[in-house]
Amino acid sequence: MCGIKKVISILDLSVEQATIANNLLKHITSEMFRGLVNLYYLNLKDNQISSLDPNAFDQLLALYELNVDGNALEPKTLEIIHK
């Protein structure tokens, strides 16, 4: 565990894969992944995520795989991800 509590931004906008697993993230905002149009894999497994903005992943146009296992997301919240 790295103890990351908040992602402000990822500076390399060409990144295609990101793993931010086993940390202390609690909320995912729409700002966290702004501009990452090439990101196709995002691993947020085993954090403490219990909420996310409804449009948190809208800018991730290439997103193919998202792992949010091991978080405290309600089934209703998971529906937002699958929209």
GULOKOL-517085 format. One record per residue (C-alpha): residue number from 1; x, y, z. Coordinates in steps of 0.001 Angstrom, whole numbers. Example, Ala and Ser with C-alpha at 12.3 -4.5 7.8 and 13.67 -1.06 7.14 Angstrom:
BEGIN
+-------+---------+---------+---------+
| kolro |      xx |      yy |      zz |
+-------+---------+---------+---------+
|     1 |   12300 |   -4500 |    7800 |
|     2 |   13670 |   -1060 |    7140 |
+-------+---------+---------+---------+
This chain:
BEGIN
+-------+---------+---------+---------+
| kolro |      xx |      yy |      zz |
+-------+---------+---------+---------+
|     1 |       0 |       0 |       0 |
|     2 |    1317 |    3409 |    -966 |
|     3 |   -1214 |    5389 |    1021 |
|     4 |   -2397 |    7569 |   -1869 |
|     5 |   -5531 |    9400 |    -771 |
|     6 |   -6150 |   11651 |   -3762 |
|     7 |   -5179 |   11812 |   -7415 |
|     8 |   -4886 |   15413 |   -8539 |
|     9 |   -3778 |   14737 |  -12103 |
|    10 |   -1569 |   12515 |  -14175 |
|    11 |     958 |   14667 |  -16007 |
|    12 |    1720 |   12294 |  -18891 |
|    13 |   -1462 |   12542 |  -20947 |
|    14 |    -273 |    9798 |  -23313 |
|    15 |    -439 |    7129 |  -20588 |
|    16 |   -2312 |    4001 |  -21692 |
|    17 |   -2356 |    1991 |  -18458 |
|    18 |   -2617 |    3094 |  -14830 |
|    19 |   -2655 |    1089 |  -11607 |
|    20 |   -3647 |    2945 |   -8471 |
|    21 |   -4514 |    -157 |   -6447 |
|    22 |   -4150 |    -861 |   -2724 |
|    23 |   -4369 |    2755 |   -1619 |
|    24 |   -6736 |    4983 |     328 |
|    25 |   -8812 |    6581 |   -2444 |
|    26 |  -12356 |    7250 |   -1246 |
|    27 |  -13974 |    9297 |   -4028 |
|    28 |  -13373 |    9441 |   -7773 |
|    29 |  -13976 |   12820 |   -9397 |
|    30 |  -14327 |   13743 |  -13035 |
|    31 |  -11123 |   15807 |  -12735 |
|    32 |   -8822 |   12916 |  -11774 |
|    33 |   -8434 |   11468 |  -15238 |
|    34 |   -9028 |   14567 |  -17376 |
|    35 |   -7330 |   14440 |  -20771 |
|    36 |   -6297 |   10780 |  -20607 |
|    37 |   -7898 |    9891 |  -23929 |
|    38 |   -5428 |    7022 |  -24553 |
|    39 |   -6000 |    5284 |  -21213 |
|    40 |   -7445 |    1844 |  -21909 |
|    41 |   -6666 |      67 |  -18602 |
|    42 |   -7360 |    1488 |  -15146 |
|    43 |   -6884 |    -537 |  -11971 |
|    44 |   -8425 |    1011 |   -8844 |
|    45 |   -8678 |   -2302 |   -6973 |
|    46 |   -8596 |   -2479 |   -3164 |
|    47 |   -8973 |    1175 |   -2272 |
|    48 |  -11724 |    2602 |     -69 |
|    49 |  -13798 |    4042 |   -2911 |
|    50 |  -17401 |    4486 |   -1859 |
|    51 |  -18508 |    7179 |   -4300 |
|    52 |  -17742 |    8614 |   -7691 |
|    53 |  -18932 |   11486 |   -9796 |
|    54 |  -21549 |   10358 |  -12340 |
|    55 |  -19253 |   11451 |  -15180 |
|    56 |  -15981 |   10320 |  -13567 |
|    57 |  -14917 |    8182 |  -16522 |
|    58 |  -16579 |   10061 |  -19407 |
|    59 |  -13309 |   11475 |  -20766 |
|    60 |  -11654 |    8051 |  -20899 |
|    61 |  -12681 |    7389 |  -24480 |
|    62 |  -10324 |    4412 |  -24948 |
|    63 |  -11131 |    2773 |  -21586 |
|    64 |  -11547 |    -956 |  -22151 |
|    65 |  -10877 |   -2427 |  -18718 |
|    66 |  -11701 |    -917 |  -15334 |
|    67 |  -11071 |   -2830 |  -12102 |
|    68 |  -12861 |   -1522 |   -9004 |
|    69 |  -12924 |   -4806 |   -7071 |
|    70 |  -12397 |   -4603 |   -3334 |
|    71 |  -13967 |   -1179 |   -2846 |
|    72 |  -17086 |     -59 |    -999 |
|    73 |  -19168 |     810 |   -4066 |
|    74 |  -22907 |     243 |   -3875 |
|    75 |  -24593 |   -1696 |   -6706 |
|    76 |  -26385 |    1535 |   -7718 |
|    77 |  -23006 |    3262 |   -8105 |
|    78 |  -21674 |     399 |  -10208 |
|    79 |  -24548 |    1025 |  -12639 |
|    80 |  -23049 |    4464 |  -13353 |
|    81 |  -19830 |    2799 |  -14452 |
|    82 |  -21632 |     500 |  -16874 |
|    83 |  -23703 |    3204 |  -18573 |
+-------+---------+---------+---------+
